[in-house]
Every structure is written in structure tokens, then in C-alpha cells.
Amino acid sequence: MNRIHASTRLFGIILAALVLTNIVVTHNVFTAPFPGHNDFMSRWEGTRSYIIDGLNPYGEQASLNIQGRIYGRAAAENEDPGYFAYPFYTVFVVAPLVATDYAWASAIWMVLLEGCLIGALILNLAILKWRPTPILLTVVLLWAIFDYFAMRGLLLGQPGIVVYALEMLAIWALLRRHDALGGVALALSTIKPQMGFLIVPFLLLVALREQRWRYVGSFTLTFGVLMGASFILLPTWLSDWLGQVGNYSSYTAIGSPVWVVTQYYLGLGSTGELIVISILVAYMLIAWFSILIRRHPERLLWVSMLTLTITHLIAVRTATTHFVVFTLPILFYIHAWSKTRFGWSALFIPIALIILTWVHFLTSVQGEFEDPSLYLPLPFTILFLLIVTRRRWWKA
């Protein structure tokens, strides 16, 4: 027993040393000489303005503070104003990092995001009950970090990576009956509502249907504390936040993947977009029915992935950095291929994905902006695969 404790302590010391070294290297090589991480900047400066300056993070002065750090001036009419634009309780997540300067804060945040990508990968493998060979595991790990969608999230400091990790933790906990942990993770994942506006109610309904009261209770308590503390500290936060969210479409050029297809490419207008959204939501609700009413628990993982896929197809505004949520279904197919007679070639799937996503970006980028086509291949491919291979998911 003492030998086990000693090994655990040694592992903890080595891990802490690696993390600290990573933070220092990230600071010295990236964040100090090349300030950026604009997606994190808006949350960090909004939090700093609230805690240090006593400002409303949604207010005009806090917004000017954010713009001053990003542009060195107020944002022009055609530029992203960099609003805080997240629920107020995001402040609780970022607050520990406002005690230091931005270069160190963004270095710590970037290492945290790397940890979320690695942790989520471990959870995904556990969900699939898959132990890949050391070589395949190494390649998959590199893909999980250096794939275009993940790396873009790291470079921008995208909080969506944290939300992705929390959602995977909530799903894993529901499957493995770690209910208190799952409910807390699901509640914390709401810091970015557009990533979970469908999966959160679905997982709660599943927990209710199965009378998993600790899952529902821990979510309710955690979410209640977050909301209650937010209203105590800033009573107007909800209306202020909704006001900024309402202005979001005025400075974002690209909508959901469904919007890109129906309006940007096909010119079908909002009516065409609404029809496609209705079809997708109807299919998703039928899948929910199979779990909640017809009681097919073997379909839970498939329905969860379908729900996340449709979320990112129809959300009013999504981002390619959110596509890290498709890691689990991609791993499912890599795993399935690795068990065939050509299993050795599964090694090349993550390598191909890294190359293809980066080539697509580099050959289509327009100035500082992604091409709308970048929003389409992955979510629609995953949707197609989920539909045509659904029975394989249920059997697995």
C-alpha cells in the first residue's frame, strides 16, 4: 500500500512539473511575444474589468477595455467588438486568472485547454471501452491536438474546448453512474449555451426517466448556485447578456452549417432553412422517443452523438472550433476500422484528417476569415454516418 501511495505521489510530482514547464514554455515562446487568444481575451478582460475595476462586464466601458486590448483602440464598425457575451457565471471560471498579467493568464489557459483535449480523449476511449495499440494511441493523441479544429481552438483560447470536455464528462458519468459528478459537469457546461442547448435537456430527461436523482439534483444545485450568485453579484446580468447575444448576428458573417447550405449557397432564404431545421429536429426527437418512451438504453450513446451533431448543424451561431465534439464519433469509426482485416490502416485515418482539415483551411481562407465551406464536410459527414451505421452503434 505504501508503495502504491509513493508511486502516486511520484506521478503527481512528475505531472505537476510537466504542467508547470509547459506553462513557462508556452508563455516564453507564444503568449508573451505574440499576444492573442482573442476568444479568451474577451472573457478575461471582461472578468478583470468586473473584479478589479468594478465595471459591468457587459457595459460600454468594459467592452472598450476589451477592444483596447485586442485592437489598441475602439473597434471599427466592421470589426468584431469582442463583447463579453457569455453568461455572467463565466466570471467564476476565469476569475483565478485575473490576478496575473495577460501573457501568463493566456499561457495557463492554453495549457488548460490542452489538458481538456487530452482528458476528453481519455474519456472518449473509456466510453468506447477501447484500448488502442501504443502507436495508434500516439497518432490519435496527436490528431486530437493538432487537427485544425482543435488547434484553432487552442490558438484562439476558445472556451468551447472546456465545454466539450465537460459534455464528454457528463456523458461518461451518466453511462458509468457517477451521477453527482455528471450533474455538476453538465451544469458547468452551460457557460456556452449554444453548444449544449439540446444535449443538456436530453441528458436530464434520461436521468429523470431512469430516476437518477443524484444526477438531476447535482445539476439543479450547481446550476442554481451559479444563477443565484450571478443575480446577487450583478442583478441585471441576464438582460445585459441577452442584449449582447441579440447583437451577435450583426457582426458575424457565417451562421450555422444549415444556414450556409440553405441561404449562402442555395439561396432558399429563411423558409428553406427553417424546413431543414424542422426535419433534423423531428428526426432527433424520434431518436429521443426511442430512449425516453420506448426504453432502448443501448441507443443512448448514439442518440447523444446525434443530438450533439444536430446541435452544431442548426445553432444560430456555431464555430469550427466547436467541432472538437465530433472526436468521439470519429474515434468510434477508427475503432471499428481497426478491427477489420485492414485494421493496420486505421493508423492513417487521423493522419489524413489532420492533413485534409488544414489543407481545406489553407486553400480556402479569405484574408482573416474562414471560408463558409469549412463548416460543412465534418458535421454533415458525421450526421450521414450516424444515420447509416446506427445499428452498429446500438450493437456496440
N, C-alpha and C positions, 0 to 999 in steps of 0.2 A: 504493500500500500504506500509506504514512504517513497519507494522507487517510482511509483506512478505519479505521486504528487511532485517529486523532484523533476520528472520528465515534463510534467505540465507546466511547472514554473519556468523551466528552461525554454520550452516552446514559447511561452508568453513573453519572456525576455527577448528572444530572437525576433519574434513578430513585432514587438514594440520598437526594437532597434531598426528593423526594416522599414516600418512605417515612418519613423522619425527621419531616417535617411532619405526616404522618398520625398517627404515634405521639404527638406532642406534643398535637395537637388531640384525639385520642381520649382521652388522659389528662386534659386540662383540662376537656373537655366531658362525658365519660362516666364513666371509671373512677375518677377522684378524687372527684367529688361523688356518684356513685352506685355504690358498691362492689357487685359482683355476680359474674357469671360463675361460678356455683356449681359447674358441671361442671369447670371449670379449677381452682377453689379447692381442691377435694379433692385433686387431683394436685399442685398447687403446695405446699399446706401439708404434705401427706404427704412430699413431697420435701424441703421445708425442715426438717421435723422430723427426717428421717433425716440430712441433711448437716450442719445447724447444731447440732441438739440431740442427735444420736446415737441417735435413737429408731427402733424398728421401725415403718415406715410403716403396717403392718397392726395394730399394737398398740393397746391401750386408750388410752394417753396421747396418741398421735398422732391417734387418732380424736377424742378430746376436744378437741385443738387445732383440728382441722378444724371441729368443731361450734361451738367458741367463736367462730371467725371468721364462720361462717355465721349462727348464732343469737344469739351473745353468751352462750351457756350450753350445757350438755349438751342433746342432742336429746331431746325427749319421746318417749314410746312410739310415738305415731302419726306421727312425723316421720322424714323421710329422715335416717339417721345420717351420710350423707356420707362413707362409707368410701373409702379409697384405691382398693381394689377393681380395680386394673389389674395386669398383670404387672410385676414389680419393675423391669425394664429401661425402663419408662416414666420412671423417675428420670433416666436418661441424657438423655432428650429435654427434660425440664423443668429440669434442674439449672442451666443457664446463667441462668435467670430468678430464682433464689432469692437472687442477690446484691443485688437491689434490693427496694424495698418492693412491696406487692401491687398498688397502683394503677398503678405503672409496668409491673410484670410483666404484669398483665392487659391493659394497653394494647398492649404489644408482642405479646402472644399474639393479641389480636383482629386486629391488622394482619396477623400471620402467617396467621391463618385466612382473611382476605380475600384474601391472596396465594394461598393454596391453592385457593380457589374460582375465582379468575381463571386460575391456572395449569392447573387441571384442565379448565376450559372450553377453553383453548387446546389442550390435549392431545386433548380430545374432538373438536374441529374437525379436528385433524390426523389423528386416527384415521378420521374420516369423509371426509377429503380434501375438505373443504368450506370455501370462502371466501365467506361471506355478504356481501351488499352492506353498505356502511358503516352505513346506517340500521338494517338488520336486525341487524347485529352489535352496535350500540349497545343496541338493545332486548333482545337476548339476554343481553348482559353485565349490564344492569340486572336482568333476571329472575334470573340466576344468583346475584345478591347479595341482592335484596330479596324473592324468593319466600319464603313463610312458613317453609318447612323450612330454608332456608339462613339466613335472618335469625334464626330462633330459635336455630340453632346458634351464630351469632356472638354473640348476647346471652348465651348460657349459657357461652360459651367451650368448646364441645363438641369434644373431641379427635377425634371421629368425622370431622370435616371433613378433618383431616390424613390419617386412614386412607383416606378416599375419594380424596384426591389421590394418595396412594401407590399405591392399587389401579389408578387410571387410568394412572399412570406405568408400573406393571408390565405392564399390558395393551399400552400403546403400545410399550414396549420389546420385548415379545415379538413384536409384529407387525412392528416395524422393525429387528429383530435387534440391538438394543443390549442384549445379554444380561447383561453384568456389571451394568449399571445396573438392569435389570429385576429381577434376583435380589436385589439389595440393597434395592430399594424394596419388594418383596414381603415380605422378612423384616421390615423395619421396620413394615409394615402390621399385623403381628400384635400391636401394642400394644393393640388392641381385638379380641380373637379372635372375638367373636360377629358381627363384620362380615365376617370372611373365612374362617370355618371350612370353607366349601365352595370358594370361589374359589382359595384358596391351594393345596390339593391338586390341583385341576383344572389350574391353570397349570403346576404342577410336573410333573404327568403328561404334559401336552402337550410340555413341554420335554424330558422323558425320551424320549418317543415319537419326537421329532424329533432326538434325540441332540444337544440344545443344552446341552452340558456346562458351558459358562460360566454359563449362566442358573442351572442347578441348583447348580453349585459356589459361585457368589457368594451364593446364598440360604443354602446349607448353612453356609458360612463365617461369614456375617453373623449368622445365627440362632444358630450355635454360640458365637460370641463373646458375644452378648447373654445367652444362657443361662448360659454358663460364668462370665462376670463377675458375673451375678446371684447364682449359688450361692457364689461366693467372698466377695462382699460381705455376703450375707445367706443363710446356708445353709438357713434354714427358710422361705424366701420362698414356695416352691411350695405347701406345706401351709397356710401362713398366708393366701395369696391364695385358694386353693380354699375355705378356711373362710369368707372374706368373700363369695365368689361363691355359696356354698351358702346364705347368709342373704339373698341378694338378693330372692328372691320374697316374703320376709316383710314387706318394706316397699315393694314396688312393686305398684300396683293393676292394671296392664294388662300382659298378656302379648303374644304375637305376634299379627299380624293373623288368622292361622288360629285362634288361641285366642279372639280377640274374636268371630269368627263362630260357631265351633262351641260354645263354652262360654258366653260372655257373652250372646250374642243367641239362639242356638238351644237352649241348654241340653242339648247332646248329651254332655257330660261328656268325660273324658279319652279314652274309647274313640273317640268321634266325631272328636276332634282328631287322634288317632293315625292313624285311617284316612285323613283328608285329607292329613296329612303324608306318609304312605306313598305315596299316589298321586302327589303332587308330586315326591317324591324319585325314584320309579320313572321318571317322565317325564324328569326331569333326567338320570338315569343312562343312559336310552336315547339322549338327546342326546349325552352324553359318549361313548357307544359309537360314535356316528357319526363322531366326531373321532378317538378313540384306536384304534379297531379297523378301522372301515370307511374311514378316511382320507379325510374330506371337509374339507379345510382351509378351504374357503370358508365353512364354518359356524362358524368359530372365534369371531368377534365375537358372533354370535347366541347361541351356547352360553354364552359368558362372561356376557352380559347376562341370559340365562335363569337361570344359576347364581346371580348376584347377586340377582335378583328372588326366587327361591325361598329364598335365604338369609334375606332380610328378611321373608318370609312365615312362616317356620317357626321362626326363632331363639327360644329360650326367652324372651328379653327383647330387644326392639328399642326404638327411639325414633324419633319422627318426624324428628328431626334427622339420622338416618341416611339419610333418603330422598333426600338430595342425590345418591346413587349412581344415581338414575334420570335424571339430567341427560342422560347420553349417549343412551339410547333416545328421550327426548323430543326431543333435537336431531335424531336420525335422522328422526323423523316431521315435524318442522318443515322439515327439508331436503327431504324427499320432497314435501311440500305446496308448497314454494317453486318446484318445477319443474313444477307443473301450470299450467293456463291461468288459475287463480285464484291464482297464486303471490304476488301482491301482498298477499293477505290473510294470508300466513304471519306477517306483522308483528304480527297481533293475537293469535296463539296464546300467546306468552309473556306478553303483557299480560293476557290472560284468565286465565292460570294464576296470576299474582300476585294478581289480584282474587279469584278463586274460593277459593284456599287461605286467604287472610286472612279473607274473609267466613265461610268454614266455621268457622275457629277462633273468630272473634269472636262468632258466633251460637250456638256450642255450648259454649264454655268454661264450666267449672263451678268457680267460685272460682279457685283457683290451679292447677287441673288441666285437662288436655286431655280432651275427650270421646273415648271409645273409637272413635266413628265416624270420627274424623280419621285413624285408622290404616288405613282400608280403601280409599278410592277409588283412590289413586295406585298402590300395589303390585298390586292386583288388575286395574286397567285395563292396566297395563304387561304383566302376565302374559297377559291376553287378547290384546293387540295383538301380542305376541311370537309367540304361537301362530298367530294367523290370518294374520300377514304374514311368516311365517318364510321363505318363498321369496323375498320381496323382499329380505330381509337377505342370503340366500345369493347372490343375483344381484349385489347391491351390493358 
